[in-house]
Amino acid sequence: MKVELETIDDTHEFGRRLAGVLRAGDLLLLSGPLGAGKTALTQGIGAGLGVRGDITSPTFVIARVHRPDPARGGRVTLVHADAYRLGESADPRAEIDDLDLDASVDEAVTVVEWGEGMVEQLVDAHLRVRIDRRDDDTRVLTLEPVGGDWARRLAALD
C-alpha cells in the first residue's frame, strides 16, 4: 500500500487514522532518511491512541513510553523507540534486548524507528512503513504488512 501525503499535517492525520486500526501487541517498523517524517507519523499515531505527553524523537533516550490518557480517550500504551544510534554498535540486537521491548510488546503499540533487522523477532507479525520525502515535501509512505491480519486492517484505511 502506498500513500502520498502533501504536508506534515497530512502525515499527522494519516497517523491518527492508522491508530484506529492498531491494537496492543502491534509492532511498526519505520524506516526512511533523516527528516522524512517518522516522528511526525508517530505523533499522529499517539494522538489517535490518546496517549499522554508530547511525542518527540527518542533518538537520545532510545525509547519513550506514553501511557493512555483516559481524558483523551486513551486505550493503549505507545512505546516509541529509535534504534538509529544502536546501529553503530558491534551488537545492536543486544542493545535492543537491553531495552526490554519484549516485556511490553504484548500490552502496547510499539513503534521503532530504524529498527529493521533488529526487532522483528519480538512478534510473529508486524508492519513495515517506509517514508520517503520528495523535494516538494510530499511524503510517500509504503506500508508493507508482514504476517498476521495486517493486510485486512490496512484495507480498512482506504
Solvent accessible surface area in square Angstrom, and as a share of the most:
residue,aa,sasa,rsa
1,M,78,0.35
2,K,144,0.61
3,V,24,0.14
4,E,105,0.47
5,L,15,0.08
6,E,127,0.57
7,T,66,0.38
8,I,71,0.36
9,D,97,0.50
10,D,53,0.28
11,T,0,0.00
12,H,49,0.22
13,E,88,0.39
14,F,3,0.01
15,G,0,0.00
16,R,124,0.45
17,R,106,0.39
18,L,0,0.00
19,A,0,0.00
20,G,60,0.57
21,V,27,0.16
22,L,4,0.02
23,R,112,0.41
24,A,50,0.39
25,G,24,0.23
26,D,8,0.04
27,L,0,0.00
28,L,0,0.00
29,L,1,0.00
30,L,0,0.00
31,S,15,0.10
32,G,4,0.03
33,P,64,0.40
34,L,130,0.64
35,G,49,0.47
36,A,0,0.00
37,G,9,0.09
38,K,9,0.04
39,T,28,0.16
40,A,10,0.08
41,L,0,0.00
42,T,0,0.00
43,Q,63,0.28
44,G,1,0.01
45,I,0,0.00
46,G,1,0.01
47,A,28,0.22
48,G,34,0.32
49,L,1,0.01
50,G,1,0.01
51,V,1,0.01
52,R,125,0.46
53,G,55,0.53
54,D,121,0.63
55,I,14,0.07
56,T,62,0.36
57,S,52,0.33
58,P,0,0.00
59,T,25,0.15
60,F,163,0.68
61,V,80,0.46
62,I,22,0.11
63,A,32,0.25
64,R,81,0.29
65,V,78,0.45
66,H,13,0.06
67,R,141,0.51
68,P,37,0.23
69,D,24,0.13
70,P,101,0.64
71,A,99,0.77
72,R,124,0.45
73,G,56,0.54
74,G,18,0.17
75,R,123,0.45
76,V,11,0.06
77,T,17,0.10
78,L,0,0.00
79,V,4,0.02
80,H,0,0.00
81,A,0,0.00
82,D,3,0.02
83,A,1,0.00
84,Y,84,0.32
85,R,96,0.35
86,L,14,0.07
87,G,47,0.45
88,E,143,0.64
89,S,40,0.26
90,A,114,0.89
91,D,78,0.40
92,P,33,0.21
93,R,124,0.45
94,A,42,0.32
95,E,61,0.27
96,I,2,0.01
97,D,87,0.45
98,D,117,0.61
99,L,55,0.28
100,D,85,0.44
101,L,6,0.03
102,D,90,0.47
103,A,76,0.59
104,S,34,0.22
105,V,5,0.03
106,D,103,0.53
107,E,111,0.50
108,A,1,0.01
109,V,0,0.00
110,T,0,0.00
111,V,0,0.00
112,V,0,0.00
113,E,6,0.02
114,W,69,0.24
115,G,0,0.00
116,E,81,0.36
117,G,44,0.42
118,M,20,0.09
119,V,0,0.00
120,E,37,0.17
121,Q,97,0.43
122,L,34,0.17
123,V,31,0.18
124,D,150,0.78
125,A,21,0.16
126,H,9,0.04
127,L,0,0.00
128,R,74,0.27
129,V,1,0.00
130,R,104,0.38
131,I,0,0.00
132,D,52,0.27
133,R,106,0.39
134,R,112,0.41
135,D,156,0.81
136,D,102,0.53
137,D,62,0.32
138,T,11,0.06
139,R,15,0.05
140,V,19,0.11
141,L,0,0.00
142,T,42,0.25
143,L,2,0.01
144,E,80,0.36
145,P,49,0.31
146,V,43,0.25
147,G,46,0.44
148,G,71,0.68
149,D,38,0.20
150,W,3,0.01
151,A,67,0.52
152,R,157,0.57
153,R,16,0.06
154,L,6,0.03
155,A,65,0.50
156,A,76,0.59
157,L,10,0.05
158,D,148,0.76
